[in-house]
Amino acid sequence: MKKMTLILSVALATTLSCTEAPVLAESFTDIPPSSSYLPYIDDLKKFGIVDGIGQGLFGPEQTLTRAQFAKFLSAAFQLKDNGNPVPFTDIQGHWSAPYVRAAYQAGIIDGTSDTIFSPDKPVKREEASAMVWRYAKKSGQSPGPVLNFREKPDNWAVEAISSVIARGWYGADVSQTGDVWSYRPQELMTRQEMAALLDLSIKTVPGSPNKTAAAAGKPKYNATWLWNSDSLLQKKDEVFQFLQQNKINLVFLQIDPDMSSNEYADFISKAGALGIEVHALGGAPNWILPENQIKMYKLIDWVKNYNNKVQANQQFKGIHLDVEPFVMPVWYQNTDTMLGLWRDTVSGFVDEIKKDSPHLTVGADLPVWLDKFNVPDGHGGRTTLSEWMIQELDQTTLMAYRDNSNDILSSVATKMDEADKDGKSIIVSVETKPSSEGPITFYNKGQTLMMQELGKVIDTLQSRASYTGYAVHDYESWTRLKK
């Protein structure tokens, strides 16, 4: 993947009452496919955190009571009533009592007075964010910088809302103008807004019990890269036939900015009809250098502008970064500086995407040897560079370029452990292009042997929470691979 061209790589709450049984639903008819909250609602439904309000409905714009939010909070972070007393006299006999007790015992909820919880009172957005932030803070998360707000929160909620925004735990309900944020803290939280807050937080809070479930609930991908899109998009039928034959459901597609957006829209809509996701990827080795980082931000801006102009079924589902600074001579001349710049690039990449497009999957291609480097973890300690990268990203594609299953599995072992612990996604990729760098490609071994070895990899990794599939680099060399 040492190309230097710009490329395109190719959630939830329920209204409960003491007399109403929850209704689990495989789909909700009142959530349109174009809703940016749909992924969050789907996630929480898969994890068993939420259910519907009956008759196939979710009620995305309905508000929540404090009791309902305590229930979802307890389910998301797997809080249990330990039997210790709580001071609230108004929850005795209330259906939510065990959830309120569990959340109070965990130190993450307060009452509306010393002895009153007000379970049936609607929950405000600032109250909900404060409850989630208290759990995150007790789990070791450091507060984010205090932000400027258009609608001023209560003083006790400023740290929580600032930190929730800094970590991207929000959906389309949050906006930014310059350096001023709109969180609408005094307004009531809706069920779809709660879905975004909980889904995104459980995936990133260290030690969150549901992180493993979050990773396990992710789809399994068979992926490949489509370079030279200017020619490949002219023969879509041939391309789609190959993708279907090989059960590909994730494509990384190169982009030529001079090509018509209609070409990409047509490809993505047809891919979607076949169950194939398309993510946007860009990068070059020198993108980590300060004078070149603007190219990364232009890529992000291009994808966001494109997505805003097309229909939902024509949009990219993620943005993927391919930056390999270790191929530059300066890497060996000043490795420590290069490591710092690489981390700055990745953190900037994630922050820029998540600040207003948290639904997009943020991914990157990474070599398998980054665990050899030790870097600050951002919390006063140290960790491996591989774990730092994996924690930052939603999805990591490990370039496990070896020509047999034993070596592939050995090369990814440490990174899989790190991703399992952090509740993150790993795609394991192999190479089919010719190479003189040793036994790193299946170019001379052929399709049959490659799929046999990949089958062994899948059999070994498929029970791992972090494993989300494999990728073959790349389409054109794969099509020329001998049988």
NUFIDREN-496736 format. One record per atom (N, C-alpha, C): x, y, z; residue in three letters. Coordinates in steps of 0.2 Angstrom, whole numbers, plus 5000, padded with zeros to 4 digits. Each point is the difference from the previous one (the first is absolute). Layout:
<recs>
XYZAla/...
</recs>
This chain:
<recs>
500449945000Met/499650065000Met/500450065000Met/500650004997Lys/500450065000Lys/499950054994Lys/499350014999Lys/499850044995Lys/500050075003Lys/500150054996Met/500050075002Met/499450044997Met/499549964998Thr/499550044997Thr/499450005005Thr/499550054999Leu/499550015004Leu/499549944998Leu/499749965006Ile/499649954999Ile/499450005004Ile/499549964998Leu/499449995004Leu/500049935002Leu/500149995006Ser/499949935002Ser/499349985002Ser/500049964998Val/499349995001Val/500049975007Val/492950035076Ala/500450025003Ala/499550015004Ala/498650105010Leu/499849935001Leu/499849995007Leu/499550025000Ala/499749995007Ala/499349985000Ala/499849995005Thr/499349975001Thr/499650045005Thr/499450014999Thr/499550025005Thr/499849945004Thr/500250005007Leu/499849955004Leu/499550025005Leu/499649965002Ser/499550025006Ser/500049945004Ser/499850015006Cys/500049945005Cys/499549944998Cys/499550024995Thr/499549954998Thr/500149984993Thr/500550034996Glu/500149984993Glu/500649964999Glu/499949944997Ala/500649964998Ala/500350034994Ala/500750005000Pro/500450024995Pro/499949964993Pro/500050034995Val/499949974993Val/500650004996Val/500449954999Leu/500650004996Leu/499849994993Leu/500350044996Ala/499950014993Ala/500649994996Ala/499949964994Glu/500650004996Glu/500150064996Glu/499550044999Ser/500150064996Ser/499450055003Ser/500150064999Phe/499550055002Phe/499850044994Phe/499350004999Thr/499750034994Thr/500050085001Thr/500250035005Asp/500050075001Asp/500750035000Asp/500549964998Ile/500750024999Ile/500150004992Ile/500050054997Pro/500250004992Pro/500749984999Pro/500149964995Pro/500749984998Pro/500550065000Pro/499850064998Ser/500450065000Ser/500250035007Ser/499649985005Ser/500250035007Ser/500749995002Ser/500350055002Ser/500750005002Ser/500049965007Ser/499549995003Tyr/500049975007Tyr/499949924999Tyr/499849984994Leu/499849934999Leu/500649955002Leu/500750024999Pro/500549955002Pro/500050005008Pro/499950055003Tyr/500050005008Tyr/499549965002Tyr/499450014998Ile/499449965002Ile/500149934998Ile/500249984995Asp/500149934998Asp/500649975005Asp/500550045001Asp/500549975005Asp/499749985006Asp/499750055004Leu/499749995006Leu/499549945000Leu/499650004995Lys/499549944999Lys/500449935000Lys/500550004996Lys/500449945000Lys/500349985007Lys/500250055003Phe/500449995007Phe/499549985005Phe/499350004999Gly/499549995005Gly/499950065005Gly/500250064998Ile/499950055004Ile/499450045000Ile/499750004994Val/499350034999Val/499649954996Val/499350025000Asp/499549964997Asp/499550064997Asp/499549974997Gly/499550054997Gly/499450025004Gly/499650044998Ile/499450025004Ile/499449974998Ile/500149954995Gly/499449964998Gly/499850014993Gly/499749954997Gln/499850014993Gln/500650024995Gln/500649975001Gly/500550024996Gly/500350075000Gly/499850045005Leu/500250075001Leu/500550015005Leu/500550054999Phe/500550025004Phe/499850065004Phe/499750054996Gly/499850065003Gly/500650055001Gly/500450014994Pro/500750035001Pro/499950075003Pro/499550044998Glu/499950075003Glu/499750005006Glu/499849955003Gln/499650005007Gln/500650025005Gln/499850035005Thr/500450025006Thr/500149945005Thr/500550005004Leu/500149955005Leu/499950035007Leu/499849955005Thr/499950025007Thr/500749995003Thr/500150025006Arg/500649995004Arg/500149925001Arg/499449975002Ala/500049935001Ala/500249964994Ala/499750024994Gln/500249964994Gln/500850014998Gln/500250065001Phe/500750014999Phe/500549965005Phe/499850005006Ala/500349965005Ala/500049924998Ala/499549984997Lys/499949934998Lys/500549994994Lys/500050044995Phe/500549994994Phe/500750015002Phe/500150055005Leu/500750015002Leu/500349945004Leu/499549975004Ser/500249945004Ser/500249944995Ser/499549994995Ala/500149954995Ala/500750014996Ala/500150064998Ala/500650024996Ala/500649985003Ala/500150025007Phe/500649995003Phe/499949945005Phe/499549964999Gln/499949945004Gln/500150015008Gln/499650055002Leu/500050015007Leu/499549965004Leu/500249985006Lys/499649955004Lys/499850035007Lys/499449995002Asp/499950025007Asp/500349965005Asp/500550035004Asn/500449965005Asn/499649995007Asn/499450035000Gly/499649995007Gly/500150055005Gly/500550054998Asn/500150065005Asn/499450055000Asn/499950035005Pro/499450045000Pro/500150074996Pro/499550024998Val/500050074996Val/499550055003Val/500150065000Pro/499650055004Pro/499350024997Pro/499949974993Phe/499450034997Phe/499449965002Phe/499550045003Thr/499449975003Thr/499449994994Thr/500150034995Asp/499550004994Asp/500149944995Asp/500549965001Ile/500149944995Ile/499749945003Ile/499850005007Gln/499749945003Gln/499449984996Gln/500049934997Gly/499549984997Gly/500050024992Gly/500450044998His/500150024993His/500449954996His/499749994994Trp/500449954996Trp/500750014999Trp/500250065000Ser/500750024999Ser/500550005006Ser/499749985006Ala/500450005006Ala/500749964999Ala/500049944998Pro/500749975000Pro/500550034995Pro/499750044995Tyr/500550034995Tyr/500250075004Tyr/499650035003Val/500250065003Val/500549995006Val/499849945004Arg/500549995005Arg/500749984998Arg/500049964994Ala/500649984997Ala/500450064998Ala/499750054997Ala/500450064997Ala/500250045006Ala/499650015005Tyr/500250045006Tyr/500649975004Tyr/499949935000Gln/500649975004Gln/500650004996Gln/500050014993Ala/500650014996Ala/500250075000Ala/499650045003Gly/500350075001Gly/499950044994Gly/499549994996Ile/499950034993Ile/499350045000Ile/499649995004Ile/499450045000Ile/499850045007Ile/499750054999Asp/499850045006Asp/499250015000Asp/499750025006Gly/499350015000Gly/499950074999Gly/499350024999Thr/499950074999Thr/500050045007Thr/500049965006Ser/500250025006Ser/500349945004Ser/500250015006Asp/500349955004Asp/499649945000Asp/499450005000Thr/499649945002Thr/499549994994Thr/500050044995Ile/499549994994Ile/500449994994Ile/499849954996Phe/500349984993Phe/499650034995Phe/499450005000Ser/499550034995Ser/500049954994Ser/499949945001Pro/500149954994Pro/499650014994Pro/499450035001Asp/499550024994Asp/500150074997Asp/500550035002Lys/500250074998Lys/500449994993Lys/499850044995Pro/500449994994Pro/500850025001Pro/500449964997Val/500750025001Val/500350054995Val/500450055003Lys/500350054995Lys/500649974997Lys/500250034995Arg/500649984996Arg/500650015004Arg/500150055004Glu/500550015005Glu/500149955005Glu/499449985003Glu/500049955005Glu/500249934997Glu/499849984994Ala/500249944997Ala/500750004999Ala/500350054997Ser/500750014998Ser/500449995007Ser/499850035005Ala/500350005007Ala/500149935002Ala/499449965000Met/500049935002Met/500549964997Met/500050014993Val/500549964996Val/500750025002Val/500150065000Trp/500750035001Trp/500349975007Trp/499550005005Arg/500349985007Arg/500249934999Arg/499749964996Tyr/500249935000Tyr/500750004996Tyr/500150044995Ala/500650004996Ala/500650025004Ala/499850065004Lys/500550025005Lys/500349955005Lys/499549975003Lys/500249955005Lys/500449944996Lys/499949994994Ser/500449954996Ser/500650024998Ser/500250075002Gly/500750024998Gly/500150054995Gly/499450024997Gln/500050054995Gln/500150075003Gln/500550044996Ser/500150075002Ser/499650054997Ser/499850055004Pro/499550054997Pro/500350034994Pro/499550024995Gly/500250044994Gly/500150075002Gly/500350044995Pro/500050075001Pro/499350035001Pro/500050065004Val/499350035001Val/499950044993Val/499449994998Leu/499850024993Leu/499550075001Leu/500050034995Asn/499550064999Asn/499349974998Asn/499550035003Phe/499349974998Phe/499550064999Phe/499649994995Arg/499550054998Arg/499550005005Arg/499849945002Glu/499550005006Glu/500349975006Glu/500150045005Lys/500449995006Lys/499749945004Lys/500449955002Pro/499849955004Pro/500150025007Pro/499649965005Asp/500150025007Asp/500849985001Asp/500250045005Asn/500849995002Asn/500249935001Asn/499649965004Trp/500249935001Trp/500049964994Trp/499750024994Ala/500049964994Ala/500550024995Ala/500450065001Val/500550024995Val/500549954999Val/500349975005Glu/500649954999Glu/499749944996Glu/499449985002Ala/499749944997Ala/499950014992Ala/499650054999Ile/499950024993Ile/500650014996Ile/500550045002Ser/500650014997Ser/500349944998Ser/500149955005Ser/500349944999Ser/499749954995Ser/499350005001Val/499649964995Val/500150024993Val/500050074999Ile/500150024993Ile/500749994998Ile/500550015004Ala/500749994998Ala/500149934998Ala/499649955003Arg/500149934998Arg/499649984994Arg/499650044998Gly/499549994994Gly/499449965002Gly/499850005006Trp/499449955002Trp/499450044999Trp/499850014994Tyr/499450044998Tyr/499849994993Tyr/499450014998Gly/499849994993Gly/499950074997Gly/499550004995Ala/499850064997Ala/499750065004Ala/499949985006Asp/499750055005Asp/500450055002Asp/500749994999Val/500550055002Val/500350034994Val/500150075001Ser/500350044994Ser/500550055003Ser/500450024995Gln/500650055001Gln/500050054995Gln/500150065003Thr/500150064996Thr/500650045002Thr/500549994996Gly/500750035002Gly/500249965006Gly/500150035006Asp/500249975006Asp/499550005005Asp/499350014998Val/499550005004Val/499549944999Val/499949965005Trp/499649944999Trp/499350015003Trp/499549964996Ser/499350005002Ser/499849935003Ser/499949995006Tyr/499849945003Tyr/499350005003Tyr/499750065000Arg/499350005003Arg/499949975006Arg/500450015005Pro/500049965007Pro/499450005003Pro/499650065000Gln/499450005004Gln/499449964997Gln/500149984993Glu/499449974997Glu/500049925002Glu/499449974999Leu/500049935001Leu/500349964995Leu/500349945003Met/500349964995Met/499549954997Met/500149994994Thr/499649954996Thr/500349935000Thr/499649954998Arg/500349945000Arg/500549984995Arg/500050044994Gln/500549994995Gln/500650035002Gln/500050065004Glu/500650035002Glu/500349965006Glu/499649975004Met/500349965005Met/500449944997Met/499749974994Ala/500349954997Ala/500850024998Ala/500050064997Ala/500750024998Ala/500550015006Ala/499750035005Leu/500450015006Leu/500349935003Leu/499549955001Leu/500249945003Leu/500449964995Leu/499849994994Asp/500449964995Asp/500750025000Asp/500150064999Leu/500750034998Leu/500449995007Leu/499750015006Ser/500450005006Ser/500249935002Ser/499549954999Ile/500249945002Ile/500649974996Ile/500150024994Lys/500549984995Lys/500750035002Lys/500050055004Thr/500650035001Thr/500350015007Thr/499549995005Val/500250015007Val/500449945002Val/500650015003Pro/500449945002Pro/499749965005Pro/500049934999Gly/499749965005Gly/499349995000Gly/499650044995Ser/499349994999Ser/499849934999Ser/499649975004Pro/499849934999Pro/499749984993Pro/499750054997Asn/499749984994Asn/500450024994Asn/500750015001Lys/500450014994Lys/500149944996Lys/500149945003Thr/500049944997Thr/499449984996Thr/499450025003Ala/499449994996Ala/500050054994Ala/500250065001Ala/500050044994Ala/500449984995Ala/500649975001Ala/500449984995Ala/499749934997Ala/499849965004Ala/499749944997Ala/499450014996Ala/499650055001Gly/499450024996Gly/500250034993Gly/500650014999Lys/500250034994Lys/500049954994Lys/499850024994Pro/500049954994Pro/500749974998Pro/500049954997Lys/500649974998Lys/500150024992Lys/500650024999Tyr/500150034993Tyr/500549964996Tyr/499849994994Asn/500549984995Asn/500150064995Asn/500650025000Ala/500250074997Ala/500549994995Ala/500050054995Thr/500650014995Thr/500050074998Thr/500650024997Trp/500150074998Trp/499950004992Trp/499750054998Leu/499950024993Leu/500450064998Leu/500649994998Trp/500450064998Trp/499850014992Trp/500350064998Asn/499850014993Asn/499350014998Asn/499650045004Ser/499350004999Ser/499850034994Ser/500450044997Asp/499850034994Asp/499949954994Asp/500349945000Ser/499949954996Ser/499649955002Ser/500049985007Leu/499649955003Leu/499250025000Leu/499950065001Leu/499350025000Leu/499750004993Leu/500449994995Gln/499750004993Gln/499849934998Gln/500249955005Lys/499849934999Lys/499749975006Lys/499550035003Lys/499749995006Lys/499749935000Lys/499749974995Asp/499749945000Asp/500549945001Asp/500650014997Glu/500649955001Glu/500250015007Glu/500150065003Val/500250005007Val/499549975004Val/499450025000Phe/499549975004Phe/499949935000Phe/500149974994Gln/500049934999Gln/500649965004Gln/500650035000Phe/500549985004Phe/499950005007Phe/499850065002Leu/499850025008Leu/499549955002Leu/499549984996Gln/499549965003Gln/500349925000Gln/500349994995Gln/500349935000Gln/500549995006Gln/500350055002Asn/500449995006Asn/499750035007Asn/499450015000Lys/499650025006Lys/500350065003Lys/500250054996Ile/500350065003Ile/499450045002Ile/500050035006Asn/499550055002Asn/500350065003Asn/500650024999Leu/500350065002Leu/500650024994Leu/499950064997Val/500550024995Val/500350065002Val/500650014998Phe/500450065001Phe/500150024993Phe/499850064998Leu/499950024993Leu/500450074999Leu/500550004995Gln/500450054999Gln/499650064997Gln/500150065001Ile/499750064997Ile/500450044996Ile/499750024994Asp/500350064996Asp/499650065001Asp/500250055004Pro/499650065001Pro/499750034994Pro/500349994994Asp/499850034994Asp/499449964997Asp/499949945002Met/499449964998Met/499450025002Met/499549994997Ser/499350025002Ser/499849965006Ser/499750045005Ser/499749975006Ser/499549954998Ser/499750014994Asn/499449954998Asn/500349934999Asn/500749994998Glu/500349944999Glu/500049965007Glu/500250045005Tyr/500149975006Tyr/499349985003Tyr/499550054999Ala/499349995003Ala/499749934997Ala/500150004994Asp/499849944996Asp/500349935003Asp/500650005000Phe/500449945003Phe/499849995007Phe/499950055004Ile/499949985007Ile/499349985001Ile/499550034996Ser/499349975001Ser/499949934997Ser/500449984995Lys/499949944997Lys/500449955005Lys/500650025003Ala/500349965005Ala/499649995006Ala/499650055002Gly/499649995006Gly/499449954999Gly/499750004994Ala/499549954998Ala/500349935000Ala/500649995000Leu/500349945000Leu/500349985007Leu/499950055005Gly/500249995007Gly/500750015001Gly/500350054995Ile/500750025001Ile/500150075002Ile/500450015006Glu/500150075002Glu/500650034996Glu/500050065000Val/500650044997Val/500250055005Val/500650005002His/500450055004His/500450044996His/500150065003Ala/500550054996Ala/500749995004Ala/500550004996Leu/500749995002Leu/500450054997Leu/500550035003Gly/500550044997Gly/500650005004Gly/500650024997Gly/500650005003Gly/500649994996Gly/500650035003Ala/500649994997Ala/500550005006Ala/500649974999Pro/500550005006Pro/500150075003Pro/500150054995Asn/500250075003Asn/499450045003Asn/499449975000Trp/499450035003Trp/500150025008Trp/500549965003Ile/500150025007Ile/500450065001Ile/500450034995Leu/500350065000Leu/499650065001Leu/500150045004Pro/499650065001Pro/499850044994Pro/500450004995Glu/499950044994Glu/499549964995Glu/499949945002Asn/499649964995Asn/499349975003Asn/499950025007Gln/499449975003Gln/499450034997Gln/500150064997Ile/499450034997Ile/499649954995Ile/500449964997Lys/499849954995Lys/499549965003Lys/500149985007Met/499649955003Met/499350045002Met/500150065002Tyr/499450045002Tyr/499550014993Tyr/500450014995Lys/499650014993Lys/499649934999Lys/500349955001Leu/499749934999Leu/499450005004Leu/500050015006Ile/499550005005Ile/499450054997Ile/500250064999Asp/499550054997Asp/499749984994Asp/500449964995Trp/499749984994Trp/499449955001Trp/500249955005Val/499549955001Val/499450025003Val/500150055005Lys/499450035004Lys/499550044995Lys/500450044996Asn/499650044995Asn/499649954995Asn/500449954997Tyr/499649954996Tyr/499449975003Tyr/500149975007Asn/499549975003Asn/499450055001Asn/500150065001Asn/499550055001Asn/499650014994Asn/500249994994Lys/499750014994Lys/499649944997Lys/500249945002Val/499749944997Val/499549975004Val/499649954998Gln/499549965003Gln/500449965005Gln/499649975005Ala/500349965006Ala/500349944997Ala/499749974995Asn/500349944997Asn/500650014995Asn/500250064999Gln/500650024996Gln/500550035005Gln/500049995006Gln/500550035005Gln/500549955002Gln/500650035001Phe/500549965003Phe/499849985007Phe/500249945003Lys/499949985006Lys/500550025005Lys/500650014997Gly/500650025005Gly/500650034996Gly/500550025004Ile/500650034997Ile/500649965003Ile/500449984995His/500649965002His/500650034998His/500550005004Leu/500650034999Leu/500649964999Leu/500450014994Asp/500549964998Asp/500750045000Asp/500350005006Val/500650045001Val/500649965003Val/500549994996Glu/500549965001Glu/500750035000Glu/500150045006Pro/500650055000Pro/500749965000Pro/500049935002Phe/500649965001Phe/500349994993Phe/499750024994Val/500349994994Val/500450064998Val/500050055004Met/500450064998Met/500750005004Met/500550024996Pro/500750005003Pro/500050035007Pro/499650065001Val/500150045006Val/499749965006Val/499649944999Trp/499849965005Trp/500649975004Trp/500549984996Tyr/500649975004Tyr/500550055002Tyr/499950064998Gln/500450065002Gln/499850035007Gln/499350005001Asn/499850035006Asn/499349965002Asn/500149945002Thr/499449965001Thr/499550035005Thr/500350025006Asp/499650035005Asp/499650064998Asp/500250044996Thr/499650064997Thr/499549974996Thr/500249954996Met/499549984995Met/499449965004Met/500249975005Leu/499449975004Leu/499550055003Leu/500350055003Gly/499650065002Gly/499650034995Gly/500250014994Leu/499650034995Leu/499549954997Leu/500249935000Trp/499549954998Trp/499450005005Trp/500150005006Arg/499550015005Arg/499650065000Arg/500350064999Asp/499650064999Asp/499649994994Asp/500249974994Thr/499650004994Thr/499449955001Thr/500149955004Val/499449955001Val/499550035005Val/500250045005Ser/499650035005Ser/499650064996Ser/500350034996Gly/499750064996Gly/499549974996Gly/500249944996Phe/499549974996Phe/499449985003Phe/500049975006Val/499549975004Val/499550065002Val/500450055003Asp/499650065003Asp/499650044994Asp/500350014995Glu/499750034994Glu/499449974998Glu/500049934999Ile/499449974998Ile/499549995005Ile/500249995006Lys/499549985005Lys/499650075003Lys/500350064999Lys/499750065002Lys/499350014998Lys/499949984993Asp/499350014997Asp/499849944996Asp/500349955000Ser/499849944996Ser/500249945004Ser/499749995007Pro/500249945004Pro/499749944997Pro/499650004996His/499749944997His/500549964995His/500550044997Leu/500549974996Leu/500549965003Leu/500149944997Thr/500549965003Thr/500750034998Thr/500450015005Val/500750025000Val/500549955000Val/500449994994Gly/500449945000Gly/500750024997Gly/500549955001Ala/500650014997Ala/500449934999Ala/500450014995Asp/500549944999Asp/500650015004Asp/500249945003Leu/500650015005Leu/500449944999Leu/500750005000Pro/500449945000Pro/499949975007Pro/500349945000Val/499949955006Val/500550015005Val/500550044999Trp/500650015005Trp/500050065004Trp/499450035000Leu/500050065004Leu/500049995008Leu/499949945002Asp/500149985007Asp/500750005003Asp/500550014995Lys/500750015002Lys/500150075003Lys/499650054999Phe/500150075002Phe/499650015006Phe/500350035005Asn/499750025006Asn/499850085001Asn/499450025001Val/499850074999Val/499650025006Val/499950065002Pro/499650035005Pro/499349984998Pro/499649985005Asp/499349974999Asp/499550065001Asp/500250065002Gly/499650065001Gly/499750005007Gly/500149965004His/499750005007His/500649995005His/500650024998Gly/500650005005Gly/500449935000Gly/499849964995Gly/500349935000Gly/500349994993Gly/500249944999Arg/500349984993Arg/499649944997Arg/500050004994Thr/499749944996Thr/500449994994Thr/499849954996Thr/500349994994Thr/499750044994Thr/500350024995Leu/499850044995Leu/499449974997Leu/500049934999Ser/499449964997Ser/499450015004Ser/500150005007Glu/499350005004Glu/499850075000Glu/500550055000Trp/499750074999Trp/499650024994Trp/500349974994Met/499750014994Met/499349965000Met/500049945002Ile/499349965000Ile/499550045005Ile/500250035005Gln/499650035005Gln/499750064996Gln/500450044996Glu/499750064997Glu/499549984994Glu/500149954997Leu/499649984994Leu/499449965001Leu/499550004996Asp/499549965000Asp/500249934998Asp/500450004994Gln/500149944997Gln/500750004997Gln/500449955002Thr/500749994998Thr/500149954995Thr/500350014994Thr/500249954995Thr/500749985001Thr/500249945003Leu/500749985001Leu/500249974993Leu/500650034998Met/500349984994Met/500549945002Met/499649945001Ala/500449945002Ala/500249964994Ala/500550044996Tyr/500249974994Tyr/500549955001Tyr/499849945000Arg/500449935001Arg/499649954995Arg/500449954998Asp/499749954995Asp/499849945003Asp/499950005007Asn/499749945003Asn/499650015006Asn/499649965002Ser/499550025006Ser/500450005007Ser/500549965001Asn/500450005006Asn/500350075001Asn/500350034995Asp/500450065000Asp/499550065001Asp/499449994996Ile/499550055001Ile/499750015007Ile/499949945003Leu/499750005006Leu/500550035006Leu/500649984999Ser/500550025004Ser/500150075000Ser/500050034994Ser/500150074999Ser/499550055003Ser/499449975001Val/499450045002Val/499849995007Val/500349955004Ala/499849975006Ala/500050065005Ala/500550045001Thr/500050055005Thr/499550054999Thr/499950024994Lys/499550054998Lys/499349985001Lys/499949934999Met/499349985001Met/499950005008Met/500549985004Asp/499950015007Asp/499850075002Asp/500450054997Glu/499850075002Glu/499350024998Glu/499849984994Ala/499450024997Ala/499449965004Ala/500149945002Asp/499549975004Asp/499950045007Asp/500650025003Lys/499950035006Lys/499750074999Lys/500150034995Asp/499750074999Asp/499450004996Asp/499749944998Gly/499350004997Gly/500050034993Gly/500649994996Lys/500150034993Lys/500049954995Lys/499950024994Ser/500049954994Ser/500650004996Ser/500249934998Ile/500649994997Ile/499849964993Ile/500250024995Ile/500049974993Ile/500749984999Ile/500149934998Val/500749984998Val/500049994993Val/500650034997Ser/500050014993Ser/500649964997Ser/500049974994Val/500649974997Val/500150034993Val/500649994997Glu/500250034994Glu/500049954994Glu/499850024994Thr/500149964994Thr/500450034995Thr/500350065001Lys/500450034995Lys/500749975001Lys/500450004994Pro/500749975000Pro/500450055005Pro/500549975003Ser/500550035005Ser/500649975000Ser/500550045001Ser/500749975001Ser/500250015007Ser/499650015005Glu/500150015007Glu/500049945004Glu/500049944997Gly/499949945004Gly/499349974999Gly/499949955004Pro/499449965000Pro/499450045003Pro/499850054996Ile/499450045003Ile/499450004996Ile/500049974994Thr/499550004995Thr/499849934998Thr/499449994998Phe/499749944997Phe/500150004992Phe/500350054998Tyr/500150014992Tyr/500249934997Tyr/500549975003Asn/500349944997Asn/499649935002Asn/499650015005Lys/499649945003Lys/499349994997Lys/499750054998Gly/499450004997Gly/499450005004Gly/499450014997Gln/499350015003Gln/499949945005Gln/500049944997Thr/499849945005Thr/500450005006Thr/500650005000Leu/500450005006Leu/499950065005Leu/499950064997Met/499850065004Met/499449995003Met/499549974997Met/499350005003Met/500149945006Met/500449954999Gln/500149955005Gln/500350035006Gln/500550044999Glu/500450035006Glu/499550055003Glu/499650044996Leu/499650045003Leu/499449975004Leu/499849944998Gly/499549965003Gly/500349985007Gly/500649985001Lys/500349985006Lys/500150065005Lys/500150064997Val/500050065004Val/499350025003Val/499549994995Ile/499350025002Ile/499849955006Ile/500249934999Asp/499849955005Asp/500350025007Asp/500650035000Thr/500350015006Thr/499850065003Thr/499850054996Leu/499850075003Leu/499350015001Leu/499649964996Gln/499350025000Gln/499650015007Gln/500349975005Ser/499750005007Ser/500250065003Ser/500550044998Arg/500350065003Arg/499550064999Arg/499950035006Ala/499550064999Ala/500350054995Ala/500650015000Ser/500350064996Ser/500049984992Ser/500049934998Tyr/500149984993Tyr/499350024996Tyr/500150044995Thr/499550024996Thr/500149994993Thr/500449954998Gly/500149984993Gly/500750004997Gly/500049994994Tyr/500750004996Tyr/499950044994Tyr/500650024998Ala/500050044994Ala/500649984995Ala/499950004994Val/500549984995Val/500250064996Val/500650014999His/500350064997His/500449974993His/499850034994Asp/499450044999Asp/499649974995Asp/499450034997Tyr/499649974995Tyr/500349984994Tyr/500450044997Glu/500349994993Glu/500549945001Glu/500550005005Ser/500449955001Ser/499749935002Ser/499550015003Trp/499649945002Trp/499749974994Trp/499750034996Thr/499749984994Thr/500549964995Thr/500650025001Arg/500549974996Arg/500449945003Arg/499849995006Leu/500349945004Leu/499949944997Leu/500549965000Lys/499949934997Lys/499549965005Lys/499749954997Lys/499549965004Lys/500449955005Lys/
</recs>
